[in-house]
Structures are given as structure tokens and as C-alpha cells.
Amino acid sequence: MGWSALLAPDEIPVGWVLTKPDLLPAPLADAARDPLRRSEVTGALYQAALLIPDVDDAARLHRLVQAVVLHHLPDQDRHELVAGAVALLAVLFPDEPWEPVAWPVCARLLPHAYALVDHAQGQRLATSAYAELLSGMGDYIWARGLGLTRARDLHKQALAVHQRLYEGDHPDLAVTLTDFAGDLHELGEHTQARQLDEQALAMLQRLYQGDHPHIATLTALAGDLRALGEPARARELDEQALAMFQRLYGGDHEALATALASVAADLRRLGEPARARDLDEQALTMRERLQEGDHPATAYSLGALATDLYALGEPTRARQFQDQAQGMARRLFEGDNPRTALALNNFADDLCGLGDYARARQMNEQASGMFQRLYKGDHPRIALALHSLADDLRGLGDDAGARDLDEQALAMRQRLSAQEMPTS
């Protein structure tokens, strides 16, 4: 009963848990290996009303029973049970939680993962499985658009665990540095993201000589530089990454598609939309071969190609691709969603850079409204959207309106910075 009391009380995935006997405590592990005994154990728990049968081979645990079991757990047993339950859930959590096909499983496991995180924090747990679970949770929340700050906090915790586990260079430490940097980048904290991505890249280059898939962080660092107004330097890094992935992968691969799209983004910023279009077309075609149906990466490529076509004076084709991108995003992310708002904001910024201030304003107003509905009060994304909208108004000749929005964005950022400062 101990392991189930550590999870969220509803929709406990008993069926999934019993498929991993090597990670279960005795004597439950022995019973789980034998289908007949497994049924006897679960039947006895149901008969005693310790567990209540639920749908899809799941169960519920009465909260009073949960409280009693947890209250009577000795400290040493609790630590071992928490470590074991974390290891079990880390194995059950999908290896690629950013992929839409994994989202239903991630959604079902997420409440139990959060419950275990609370217990693990109380036990000051520091295991590779705990860091893996935190990273997986953060990756899923980031990909699904369930809250950038939530993803950031989970990746930051995973990084802290890895820093406790490894004193020097380690691949897992480099990956969590990159994950944390990715959250900061999307929250508009590009300078700090750049510093972390530079640390990760330097670490990976010490760990691996020559070409290696993990050095994909080149494109992450290039994204930081592009956001900081250094597209030429970003292009150098992205072209290095593209050449490396072309050597590593003989055919289609998402890392190669990402590198193609990243070089295209640099070329767009450097005023070369025709070359950007060619690479974006390659990336989109590759992603359509790799992915079946709707996918966030495909939606991004559709939107990027739309931007190229706007710059090349093909607004009708551009709108077709943009409509496809927005339709795909709406199917992937229902209702108001940070990723949908971010896509609108990014596309609007591209339009502003191309001088289409009226259409950029429309899209930034949508993005700003969505961010304000998603986040009550001050938030970095709201401040960024206000600043983008100010640029649109300035381009339309409304200097007073632009100044007002810039002042609102600056005041919000100052309040957010003050909240992060130590109070002692």
C-alpha cells in the first residue's frame, strides 16, 4: 500500500505499475511477475476497500486511507519508498514527452508525478531518476503549453539535482542546462539563456570530440544570439549545426529539420527571404515526412514559410500557409494557450520587421489578449507582447500610443525584477 499512498489519490495507474515488477518493493514485485497472483493481490485490495476500482485499469485511494498509511510510515521506509516510486514513474513517463503521441500518457501520469515531487522534496532526494522525472515533466508542460514558468521551475529543479550528483562535466547536466535555458529564452530572458547555453555547449564540446547529436545545443545558442540582435553570429553557429547533422544523418531527421529552420530564421533576419524560403520548404517537407498529422514543429515550419512568402511579395500564398499553421495550432492546443500566443507574437514580430505594421498589430493584439487571459497580473510574456505591440504602433505613426505601451511594459518588468530580488 505504501507506494500507492505516495501518488495522487485518483486514477492510480495500477495496471501500468504492475508491468514493472523489477521496480516494485517485495512482496508486491513477486506477485506482479505472476498474472494469477497479480489479480489476487489487486482483488484483495479492492475487497478490503483499500483501493477502489476505476476506469482503464486504474484505481482510487480513499484520502483517509492515504493519510493513515503515510502517517504510519517510518522515516527510513518513507525514503526508500519515495526513491522507488520516483524510479518507477521515471520509467513509466514517456521518453519523448514533447511528442503529441505521448501527451495522453503524460497527462495521466502528471498528477502522480507532482505528488511524488512533493514527497521527494521533503526527503531531499537526489537521484538520477528524480532528475529524469523532473525533466520529463518540464518537457511535457513546455511542449503542451501548460505554463512556461511551471516548465522553468521543473527544469531548474532537475538542474539542481544534477548539480548535486555531478561535480564536473556530465551529459545529463549539459542537457538540463539547455532545457532550463530554453524556458528562459521563451520567457524573454535571452541574456541569461545565452549564458546557460554557452555553458552547456562548452561542456558538451569537452565531453565529445567531433560530431555528436548532443551538440544540437548549437541551435539553441544561435536562437539566443538571434533574439539578442546578432543574426550573423547566429547564422555561423546554425550553419555549423546543419553541416554536422548532414554528416550524422543520411536521411530525414528532426534535428536536421530544426537546423534547416534555424538557418532560415537567421537568413530572414539578415534580409535574405528567398534563401530562407528554400530552407523552410526543405524543413517543412522533411517534417511532413517525419510526422503524421498535426505536430508543433510542422506548425512552426508552416508559419515560417508564410513569413518568407510575405517578404517575397506573395501575400496570398503566405496567408494560406499561415492559416494552416494557425489551424494546426488550434487543434493541438485548445483554447487560450501560451504556445499559440507565442506563435502569434513571433509571426507578428516578423511582419513588423517586414514593414507590415497593420497586420502585425492585429496579430500582436491577439497574442497580448491571450497572454493577459492566461496570466493574471504581471508576467514576462505580457510585457514582451506589450513591447511588440508598441513597435507596431510606432511603425504606424502612433508614437504616443507606442510610448504608453513601452512604459507599461517597462513598469511591469521593473515590478517583476523587484519580486525576484532577495528581501534580506
ZALO-98509 format. One line per 10 residues: number of its first residue (from 1); for each residue x, y, z of N, C-alpha, C. Coordinates in pm, whole numbers. Atoms other than C-alpha are relative to their C-alpha. Layout:
NUM	X Y Z X Y Z X Y Z | ...
! end
This chain:
1	82 -122 0 0 0 0 85 126 0 | -80 -120 -19 288 235 70 22 78 -127 | -30 -70 125 374 313 -292 -122 75 -53 | 120 -66 53 12 394 -382 -36 124 82 | 30 -116 -85 -20 633 -87 86 120 -36 | -88 -111 40 264 841 -233 -50 70 -126 | 50 -57 124 73 904 -555 -123 85 25 | 127 -71 -10 -225 1127 -624 -110 -103 23 | 97 103 -39 -536 954 -486 -93 -48 -112 | 93 36 108 -735 946 -813 74 -55 -122
11	-51 58 124 -676 741 -1129 143 -52 14 | -131 63 -19 -379 547 -991 17 -107 -108 | -15 93 113 -242 354 -1294 52 -137 46 | -41 128 -57 -231 16 -1119 50 -96 -109 | -40 90 108 -215 -176 -1446 139 30 -52 | -132 -39 49 87 19 -1568 107 -32 104 | -97 21 -108 262 -4 -1230 40 -146 8 | -27 142 -17 232 -382 -1216 74 -61 -118 | -80 50 113 405 -416 -1555 149 20 24 | -141 -27 -31 733 -306 -1388 38 -66 131
21	-24 67 -128 790 -574 -1120 140 25 57 | -138 -19 -49 1166 -511 -1103 16 129 79 | -9 -128 -71 1097 -162 -967 -96 7 119 | 96 1 -110 837 -265 -709 62 -63 125 | -50 61 -123 904 -349 -342 -56 -141 17 | 50 134 -34 875 -709 -223 -105 15 112 | 28 115 87 642 -897 -190 -85 34 -123 | 82 -39 114 443 -694 -446 69 -34 -131 | -74 30 122 719 -747 -702 -20 -145 -42 | 19 142 32 685 -1125 -679 -140 -26 -54
31	138 17 45 308 -1105 -717 -19 58 -139 | 17 -65 130 338 -869 -1015 56 -85 -114 | -59 85 105 551 -1123 -1203 -92 -114 -41 | 91 112 25 274 -1383 -1182 -140 56 -26 | 132 -58 32 -51 -1280 -1362 -110 -45 95 | 104 50 -90 -262 -1502 -1133 11 66 137 | -19 -64 -131 -111 -1368 -811 -26 151 -8 | 27 -142 17 -131 -1015 -951 -149 29 14 | 144 -18 -11 -507 -1049 -987 -48 -23 143 | 40 27 -138 -533 -1196 -637 32 119 90
41	-40 -115 -84 -343 -901 -483 -93 118 -22 | 87 -115 26 -546 -633 -657 -143 -30 45 | 133 37 -46 -866 -825 -584 -15 13 149 | 5 -11 -145 -781 -841 -215 -5 145 46 | 1 -142 -34 -711 -467 -203 -136 62 -28 | 134 -51 32 -1041 -394 -374 -103 -52 99 | 97 60 -92 -1229 -633 -147 7 64 138 | -17 -65 -131 -1084 -468 163 -31 149 -6 | 32 -142 22 -1182 -129 16 119 91 25 | -119 -85 -12 -822 -9 45 24 73 -132
51	0 -64 132 -831 61 -329 -139 -15 -59 | 132 2 64 -1143 142 -531 21 -8 -150 | -20 14 145 -1161 19 -892 -46 125 -74 | 32 -115 84 -1163 294 -1154 9 -45 -146 | -1 34 142 -1172 307 -1535 142 -24 -49 | -129 20 70 -889 195 -1767 105 -64 90 | -95 75 -82 -726 -49 -1525 67 88 105 | -51 -90 -103 -681 228 -1268 -79 -20 129 | 67 11 -130 -784 265 -905 4 134 71 | 0 -118 -85 -867 530 -649 31 -41 143
61	-35 24 -141 -740 554 -294 -74 102 86 | 72 -93 -88 -961 700 -22 101 89 72 | -96 -94 -58 -792 1010 115 27 -28 147 | -22 34 -141 -839 896 474 97 -117 12 | -93 113 2 -668 565 397 141 49 -35 | -129 -55 40 -389 758 224 68 71 117 | -56 -75 -112 -340 986 524 49 -94 110 | -39 95 -105 -327 690 768 127 -74 -39 | -119 73 46 -75 497 558 124 88 7 | -115 -91 -3 152 799 521 42 34 143
71	-30 -36 -139 126 883 891 81 -109 70 | -65 111 -69 246 538 994 126 -50 -70 | -123 41 68 537 515 751 123 46 80 | -125 -42 -65 874 511 937 85 81 -97 | -78 -90 85 1121 768 809 86 -75 -101 | -86 74 91 1361 512 660 -81 -67 -110 | 86 62 101 1081 323 486 -53 104 -98 | 52 -106 87 942 650 355 102 41 -105 | -104 -41 95 1273 749 199 17 -105 -110 | -18 107 99 1313 410 29 -120 -10 -93
81	121 6 83 952 409 -91 -6 116 -98 | 1 -116 89 981 761 -232 100 -20 -114 | -101 22 103 1304 676 -414 -46 -106 -100 | 48 106 89 1148 357 -552 -115 46 -88 | 115 -49 78 824 527 -660 45 99 -106 | -54 -95 98 1019 805 -832 66 -75 -115 | -65 79 105 1229 548 -1019 -104 -67 -89 | 105 65 77 912 367 -1124 -69 98 -94 | 71 -96 84 736 678 -1251 91 57 -109 | -94 -48 103 1050 795 -1432 6 -97 -117
91	3 100 106 1039 468 -1628 -133 4 -76 | 131 -4 64 664 495 -1695 -19 125 -85 | 17 -125 73 692 857 -1814 63 -15 -138 | -52 19 136 739 865 -2195 139 61 -20 | -136 -48 27 1094 908 -2326 0 131 -78 | 8 -123 81 984 1186 -2565 -130 72 32 | 127 -61 -42 718 1380 -2373 -40 122 -81 | 34 -115 86 734 1666 -2623 -78 -43 -124 | 73 48 117 576 1447 -2891 -149 -13 30 | 144 7 -26 195 1479 -2923 -52 -140 28
101	47 136 -21 157 1100 -2937 18 -43 146 | -25 36 -141 293 1084 -2578 -86 80 97 | 71 -90 -92 67 1356 -2436 -108 -68 84 | 102 63 -85 -224 1132 -2322 60 -75 120 | -65 70 -111 13 916 -2113 57 100 100 | -57 -103 -88 193 1222 -1976 -109 66 85 | 110 -65 -72 -139 1384 -1882 -51 -88 112 | 50 91 -103 -246 1075 -1690 98 -14 115 | -102 19 -103 85 1048 -1502 36 129 73 | -48 -127 -56 140 1418 -1432 -45 24 145
111	37 -23 -141 -70 1444 -1109 78 -88 97 | -78 90 -86 115 1143 -966 145 46 8 | -137 -51 -1 449 1291 -1068 12 120 93 | -4 -115 -90 366 1616 -889 -9 -43 147 | 10 50 -138 263 1423 -577 135 -55 46 | -130 55 -37 596 1240 -582 105 109 16 | -94 -111 -14 788 1565 -632 -12 61 140 | 19 -53 -136 635 1694 -306 68 -89 102 | -64 93 -94 749 1380 -122 152 1 -16 | -144 2 25 1092 1384 -288 68 124 57
121	-57 -122 -58 1149 1745 -182 10 -13 152 | -3 21 -146 1061 1651 176 112 -93 43 | -107 96 -30 1316 1369 162 137 47 -51 | -123 -51 60 1581 1585 -10 64 -104 -93 | -45 106 89 1606 1314 -274 91 57 -108 | -91 -41 108 1895 1341 -519 43 -126 -74 | -31 117 82 1889 1057 -771 -16 37 -147 | 12 -27 143 1927 1043 -1146 -143 -21 -48 | 139 23 37 1573 903 -1170 -87 120 35 | 78 -119 -40 1436 1205 -983 24 114 -98
131	-29 -105 99 1615 1446 -1218 -65 -33 -134 | 63 42 126 1488 1242 -1515 -150 27 2 | 144 -24 -11 1129 1265 -1389 -30 149 -7 | 19 -145 5 1155 1640 -1329 17 54 -142 | -24 -45 137 1298 1691 -1677 -115 -40 -92 | 110 46 83 1026 1481 -1837 -127 81 23 | 117 -82 -32 754 1674 -1656 14 138 -63 | -23 -132 57 910 2003 -1762 -12 0 -151 | 7 10 147 946 1889 -2124 -146 -8 -46 | 142 16 39 578 1785 -2139 -75 132 19
141	71 -125 -27 450 2105 -1979 42 109 -98 | -49 -98 98 669 2315 -2208 -63 -27 -137 | 49 33 133 563 2129 -2523 -151 19 -12 | 146 -8 3 194 2125 -2432 -49 143 23 | 39 -138 -25 199 2493 -2341 -82 16 125 | 77 -4 -124 71 2434 -1989 57 99 101 | -55 -102 -89 283 2710 -1839 151 4 -8 | -145 -11 14 633 2830 -1921 70 11 135 | -64 -12 -132 704 2924 -1560 -1 -134 73 | 3 134 -61 595 2577 -1445 110 -86 -60
151	-107 76 65 829 2419 -1702 136 47 50 | -127 -55 -47 1109 2653 -1596 33 -50 140 | -24 41 -138 1068 2564 -1228 40 -148 7 | -33 143 -1 1077 2189 -1300 139 -23 -58 | -134 15 58 1384 2217 -1526 106 55 94 | -96 -56 -96 1553 2434 -1264 26 -99 114 | -17 103 -105 1489 2164 -1000 84 -117 -53 | -79 109 58 1626 1897 -1236 147 38 -9 | -137 -49 7 1937 2109 -1290 66 -4 138 | -55 -1 -137 1984 2148 -912 35 -142 45
161	-28 139 -36 1963 1769 -866 126 -48 -71 | -119 42 74 2219 1708 -1140 126 68 53 | -117 -69 -56 2450 1969 -988 43 -62 132 | -35 74 -122 2432 1776 -660 64 -134 -31 | -49 134 35 2503 1447 -837 137 3 -68 | -121 -2 83 2787 1556 -1068 81 126 30 | -85 -115 -31 3078 1778 -967 61 61 -127 | -62 -49 123 3223 1806 -1317 -93 -12 -119 | 78 11 123 3112 1769 -1677 -78 -131 -4 | 82 120 18 2830 1525 -1749 -107 29 -105
171	101 -25 105 2593 1482 -2046 -136 40 55 | 132 -33 -56 2281 1490 -1826 -3 143 54 | -9 -136 -51 2397 1812 -1662 -8 101 -115 | 4 -90 116 2452 1973 -2003 -141 8 -58 | 136 0 54 2106 1868 -2121 -93 84 86 | 90 -78 -85 1935 2018 -1817 34 149 -2 | -36 -141 20 2132 2341 -1861 -73 54 -124 | 66 -42 124 1992 2357 -2216 -151 10 17 | 145 -4 -25 1638 2274 -2101 -39 126 75 | 27 -119 -81 1646 2549 -1839 18 126 -84
181	-24 -115 87 1792 2792 -2092 -115 19 -99 | 111 -10 94 1511 2709 -2336 -122 66 61 | 112 -65 -70 1250 2809 -2079 24 150 14 | -33 -142 -18 1430 3136 -2006 -9 74 -133 | 8 -62 134 1457 3207 -2379 -145 33 -34 | 140 -25 35 1082 3171 -2426 -66 100 94 | 51 -100 -93 1021 3388 -2121 61 137 -25 | -59 -129 37 1223 3664 -2287 128 34 72 | -124 -25 -75 1530 3628 -2062 118 -52 -83 | -93 53 99 1766 3591 -2355 145 5 44
191	-140 -10 -44 2088 3706 -2190 36 -115 92 | -28 111 -91 2065 3451 -1910 -7 -133 -75 | 8 123 80 1957 3184 -2160 130 -20 -78 | -125 10 75 2266 3262 -2368 113 -51 89 | -106 42 -91 2494 3222 -2066 -8 -149 31 | 18 142 -31 2347 2882 -1981 29 -87 -123 | -27 77 122 2357 2761 -2343 149 -2 -32 | -145 -2 21 2721 2869 -2367 69 -98 95 | -55 98 -95 2799 2667 -2052 -24 -142 -50 | 35 134 47 2617 2364 -2195 83 -39 -121
201	-76 29 122 2790 2388 -2533 147 -28 33 | -140 21 -37 3135 2422 -2377 18 -137 68 | -6 128 -69 3064 2121 -2155 -9 -116 -100 | 17 107 98 2945 1907 -2446 120 -12 -92 | -118 4 86 3245 2002 -2658 120 -60 73 | -104 69 -77 3472 1887 -2374 -29 -149 9 | 37 140 -16 3278 1562 -2341 12 -80 -130 | 6 72 127 3254 1475 -2712 93 66 -101 | -89 -49 104 3521 1510 -2975 -68 -20 -136 | 59 12 133 3392 1580 -3326 -151 6 3
211	146 -6 15 3033 1534 -3440 -69 -84 107 | 79 76 -97 2776 1426 -3182 -140 60 6 | 137 -53 -3 2393 1455 -3166 -26 96 114 | 26 -87 -114 2405 1618 -2822 42 144 -25 | -47 -137 26 2580 1921 -2970 -107 77 -78 | 114 -73 56 2238 2019 -3104 -23 132 74 | 16 -126 -75 2261 2292 -2838 57 119 -77 | -45 -109 87 2439 2494 -3110 -119 82 -48 | 115 -72 51 2097 2581 -3249 -70 78 111 | 60 -73 -112 1971 2680 -2902 76 130 27
221	-82 -119 -21 2261 2920 -2854 -19 99 -115 | 24 -88 114 2206 3055 -3205 -132 74 16 | 128 -66 -23 1843 3127 -3113 12 114 100 | -22 -108 -97 1960 3330 -2813 66 120 -68 | -72 -109 67 2200 3531 -3028 -91 73 -98 | 93 -64 93 1931 3593 -3289 -95 92 76 | 91 -83 -80 1696 3723 -3018 71 122 57 | -78 -112 -54 1976 3947 -2887 54 91 -110 | -40 -89 109 2025 4106 -3230 133 -33 -63 | -126 42 62 2325 3904 -3350 -27 -109 -103
231	36 105 97 2186 3718 -3655 119 -56 -78 | -116 50 75 2522 3694 -3832 74 -106 80 | -66 100 -86 2684 3515 -3537 -90 -123 16 | 94 112 -9 2370 3302 -3500 9 -87 -125 | -8 74 127 2397 3205 -3866 123 -90 -3 | -122 80 -3 2756 3085 -3817 -22 -129 80 | 24 118 -84 2650 2852 -3535 -100 -94 -64 | 102 85 62 2341 2729 -3716 55 -75 -121 | -59 68 116 2541 2651 -4030 95 -111 45 | -82 107 -56 2788 2454 -3816 -87 -120 38
241	90 106 -43 2497 2258 -3668 -58 -73 -122 | 58 60 119 2341 2199 -4012 101 -93 -68 | -102 83 64 2667 2069 -4158 26 -127 82 | -23 116 -86 2718 1840 -3857 -113 -102 -13 | 112 92 9 2368 1694 -3877 -9 -65 -138 | -3 61 134 2404 1638 -4251 102 -112 -5 | -98 110 -6 2713 1430 -4172 -51 -115 86 | 46 103 -93 2543 1245 -3886 -117 -82 -55 | 124 67 43 2211 1164 -4055 -7 -4 -153 | 3 13 145 2189 1027 -4405 -132 43 -61
251	132 -35 53 1816 1097 -4440 -73 95 91 | 84 -90 -79 1527 1267 -4267 26 -17 150 | -15 2 -146 1572 1360 -3900 -47 135 53 | 52 -125 -55 1406 1617 -3677 112 98 33 | -112 -91 -29 1743 1757 -3567 46 72 -126 | -39 -61 127 1828 1819 -3932 -104 102 -45 | 106 -95 35 1488 1984 -3994 9 125 87 | -15 -115 -90 1543 2205 -3689 115 90 -43 | -115 -79 45 1884 2313 -3817 -32 76 -128 | 42 -70 123 1739 2395 -4161 -86 121 34
261	89 -109 -38 1467 2604 -3998 74 111 72 | -76 -101 -74 1719 2779 -3773 84 87 -93 | -77 -79 98 1945 2883 -4063 -96 91 -77 | 99 -83 70 1632 3005 -4243 -39 121 84 | 35 -113 -88 1541 3220 -3942 111 106 -1 | -111 -95 6 1889 3375 -3950 -3 78 -132 | 3 -65 131 1862 3447 -4323 -114 101 -9 | 113 -95 -2 1522 3609 -4267 41 129 69 | -44 -119 -73 1674 3844 -4011 107 77 -76 | -108 -66 76 1964 3918 -4247 -48 51 -135
271	56 -56 123 1727 4017 -4530 18 -86 -122 | -14 91 114 1761 3707 -4748 -120 -95 -3 | 121 82 -8 1399 3582 -4771 -6 -112 -103 | 6 105 102 1448 3383 -5092 75 -125 46 | -77 113 -51 1719 3165 -4940 -68 -60 122 | 72 50 -116 1519 3142 -4619 -117 -88 -43 | 114 78 50 1217 3020 -4816 45 -138 -44 | -47 129 49 1422 2745 -4982 25 -97 116 | -29 87 -114 1541 2611 -4647 -126 -33 78 | 125 28 -71 1199 2647 -4483 -85 -103 -75
281	72 100 79 1046 2448 -4770 59 -139 24 | -64 128 -28 1303 2173 -4712 -38 -51 138 | 34 40 -138 1233 2172 -4337 -145 -47 8 | 141 37 -4 856 2162 -4390 -23 -136 -67 | 17 127 71 876 1879 -4645 54 -116 84 | -59 104 -84 1103 1680 -4413 -90 -31 119 | 85 22 -117 875 1731 -4113 -131 -67 -38 | 123 67 45 569 1628 -4313 25 -148 -28 | -34 143 17 751 1304 -4399 20 -69 135 | -31 59 -131 859 1251 -4038 -123 -14 89
291	113 -5 -93 533 1339 -3862 -131 -32 -71 | 133 27 52 187 1201 -3918 -100 93 67 | 101 -89 -58 -88 1457 -3873 59 126 58 | -40 -128 -60 -63 1771 -3661 121 -18 91 | -120 4 -85 268 1848 -3491 49 144 18 | -47 -138 -23 409 2166 -3328 111 43 -94 | -111 -37 89 725 2155 -3542 -50 28 -141 | 57 -24 133 520 2130 -3862 -73 134 -2 | 70 -129 -8 303 2421 -3749 100 115 -5 | -103 -105 4 619 2627 -3690 51 20 -142
301	-52 -12 137 750 2548 -4039 -100 65 -94 | 103 -64 81 419 2646 -4196 0 152 23 | -2 -143 -32 430 2981 -4014 124 70 -51 | -126 -60 48 795 3042 -4103 -5 19 -151 | 9 -11 145 729 2973 -4469 -96 114 -39 | 92 -111 25 436 3216 -4456 73 133 11 | -77 -124 -17 671 3487 -4329 92 25 -120 | -87 -14 118 916 3421 -4614 -79 50 -120 | 81 -36 116 639 3449 -4870 -51 143 9 | 36 -142 -17 518 3779 -4722 115 89 -45
311	-117 -82 34 871 3915 -4759 28 -2 -149 | -25 13 144 885 3794 -5119 -116 53 -85 | 111 -62 73 561 3973 -5212 -105 -98 -47 | 102 98 35 334 3667 -5219 -100 -14 115 | 88 2 -118 68 3757 -4959 -110 -106 -5 | 109 99 9 -199 3519 -5093 49 -137 44 | -56 129 -41 21 3210 -5063 40 2 147 | -42 -12 -139 155 3340 -4732 -118 -22 95 | 117 15 -87 -194 3363 -4582 -48 -145 2 | 39 140 4 -269 3008 -4696 83 -83 99
321	-87 74 -92 32 2874 -4508 -24 42 145 | 24 -46 -136 -38 3093 -4207 -132 -54 54 | 128 58 -43 -400 2974 -4194 18 -147 38 | -27 140 -34 -274 2615 -4200 72 -10 135 | -76 2 -126 -28 2691 -3918 -90 29 118 | 87 -36 -111 -291 2857 -3701 -106 -107 25 | 96 107 -16 -544 2583 -3769 60 -120 72 | -68 111 -65 -292 2318 -3667 25 31 147 | -24 -39 -139 -201 2512 -3352 -128 -7 83 | 128 5 -73 -569 2541 -3255 -41 -145 28
331	34 142 -23 -613 2164 -3297 92 -61 105 | -94 54 -97 -301 2089 -3096 -20 57 140 | 11 -70 -128 -363 2346 -2823 -136 66 7 | 138 -49 -4 -728 2402 -2738 -9 130 80 | 26 -124 -71 -847 2749 -2637 124 87 14 | -117 -84 -28 -608 3008 -2496 116 -88 44 | -115 83 -31 -263 2857 -2483 127 81 -22 | -123 -78 15 85 3005 -2430 72 -23 -132 | -73 28 123 226 2830 -2735 -68 63 -120 | 72 -67 107 -48 2961 -2963 28 150 4
341	-27 -144 -14 0 3312 -2825 143 33 -41 | -140 -24 35 377 3283 -2864 20 -6 -152 | -10 9 146 339 3172 -3228 -55 126 -66 | 55 -125 52 116 3472 -3296 98 116 20 | -94 -108 -33 366 3703 -3124 123 -5 -90 | -118 15 85 662 3562 -3320 -29 39 -146 | 36 -32 139 482 3588 -3654 -22 150 -16 | 23 -145 4 373 3943 -3574 132 76 -2 | -131 -66 -2 734 4039 -3495 67 -8 -137 | -55 13 135 840 3903 -3834 -67 98 -96
351	74 -93 87 566 4105 -4007 41 144 27 | -45 -136 -35 673 4416 -3818 135 28 -64 | -131 -17 62 1029 4362 -3938 -7 18 -150 | 19 -13 145 895 4340 -4294 -75 128 -36 | 70 -124 25 708 4668 -4252 -150 -12 -14 | 147 18 7 355 4519 -4249 -56 26 141 | 33 -35 -139 268 4708 -3930 -147 -24 34 | 143 17 -29 -111 4686 -3964 -33 -145 33 | 29 142 -27 -123 4307 -3986 76 -46 125 | -75 35 -121 147 4278 -3720 -77 45 124
361	77 -51 -114 -66 4493 -3489 -118 -93 31 | 114 90 -21 -369 4266 -3539 43 -127 72 | -44 126 -59 -172 3955 -3452 57 21 140 | -53 -26 -133 8 4114 -3157 -113 32 99 | 115 -24 -87 -326 4233 -3019 -64 -132 42 | 51 132 -36 -449 3873 -3034 92 -68 102 | -96 63 -91 -130 3749 -2867 -5 64 138 | 4 -71 -127 -141 4017 -2598 -127 -34 79 | 125 34 -67 -507 3947 -2522 2 -140 56 | -6 138 -47 -441 3575 -2495 92 -12 121
371	-91 3 -115 -141 3625 -2264 -67 59 125 | 64 -65 -115 -346 3858 -2042 -111 -86 59 | 101 94 -53 -624 3599 -2014 67 -118 70 | -70 115 -58 -371 3325 -1938 68 33 132 | -80 -38 -116 -166 3516 -1681 -63 121 68 | 58 -110 -75 -333 3728 -1417 112 82 63 | -104 -86 -57 -122 4025 -1317 122 8 -88 | -124 -18 76 239 4083 -1421 56 -133 -47 | -64 120 53 413 3831 -1644 96 42 -112 | -97 -37 103 724 3843 -1869 -56 -3 -141
381	54 11 135 526 3733 -2173 -95 117 -31 | 88 -115 22 269 4010 -2127 84 123 -30 | -89 -115 22 549 4266 -2103 61 -5 -140 | -59 13 133 709 4128 -2420 -103 32 -109 | 105 -25 99 378 4137 -2609 -35 149 -7 | 26 -144 -2 316 4497 -2499 109 75 -76 | -112 -65 71 660 4596 -2625 -10 -23 -150 | 16 29 142 597 4421 -2959 -111 84 -61 | 112 -81 48 264 4598 -2994 39 147 -12 | -50 -138 7 438 4928 -2923 80 22 -129
391	-76 -12 126 674 4863 -3216 -93 14 -120 | 96 -9 110 373 4810 -3443 -61 140 -7 | 61 -133 -4 211 5136 -3331 99 107 -46 | -103 -96 40 538 5322 -3379 15 -2 -152 | -9 11 145 558 5188 -3734 -119 62 -71 | 122 -59 57 201 5311 -3793 -11 150 27 | -2 -144 -26 294 5660 -3674 -66 42 128 | 65 -31 -128 121 5638 -3334 105 -1 110 | -109 -6 -97 417 5749 -3125 -50 8 143 | 52 -14 -136 206 5843 -2824 -50 -135 52
401	47 132 -41 35 5502 -2814 114 -95 24 | -117 86 -16 369 5327 -2859 72 31 131 | -68 -41 -124 523 5528 -2575 -75 -50 123 | 82 45 -112 234 5440 -2344 20 -150 24 | -18 144 -15 272 5066 -2413 141 -33 47 | -138 22 -46 651 5082 -2372 13 28 149 | -6 -34 -143 604 5250 -2034 -68 -108 84 | 67 109 -71 356 4980 -1929 90 -123 8 | -87 117 4 598 4707 -2037 120 19 94 | -115 -27 -86 893 4873 -1858 -39 -8 147
411	45 4 -139 695 4920 -1536 -25 -144 45 | 27 140 -34 585 4555 -1546 131 -75 23 | -129 67 -17 943 4435 -1595 69 42 129 | -62 -48 -124 1062 4651 -1307 -66 -66 121 | 69 67 -111 794 4503 -1079 42 -147 9 | -42 139 1 890 4152 -1188 142 -16 52 | -139 6 -49 1260 4222 -1125 6 20 150 | 2 -26 -144 1182 4359 -779 -47 -124 77 | 51 120 -66 991 4039 -695 108 -107 10 | -104 102 2 1297 3828 -784 117 34 88
421	-114 -41 -82 1538 4029 -567 -15 -54 142 | 9 49 -137 1626 3889 -220 -51 110 93 | 59 -97 -93 1440 4057 65 82 18 128 | -78 -11 -123 1701 4002 338 104 109 -9
! end
